[in-house]
Amino acid sequence: MYRRLRLCSNNGGYEAIPDPPLRLDLRVARSVLEREGIAVVDARVMLIAATDPEVTISQSGRLLFKTRDPAAAERAFGQLQRWLDLPGREPDERIPRRGGIA
């Protein structure tokens, strides 16, 4: 289960953190994203996917959406959730407009 999407401490993007941490197979994730037509940079321990907005995907399942728009982060999370078969977010959580605790 993912904690709610929250504004990063530097206010430069939104992050989604799985609890407990996942163990993503980045090779499989890269293959799936590329089949969807998404350009991917493979940095071994993370992927940088040219989605809208751009997202960094770590082996532990942490997702960093490079946008200050909470709605764009939400849409991108939904796409990744479907494409990569990720677990959902905590129920009844809304994206905070300012940083919050997870």
Secondary structure, DSSP 8 states (H G I E B T S, - for coil): -B---EE-TTSS-EEE-BSS-----HHHHHHHHHHTT--EEE-SSEEEE--SS-EEEETT--EEE--S-HHHHHHHHHHHHHHHT---B-TT----SS----
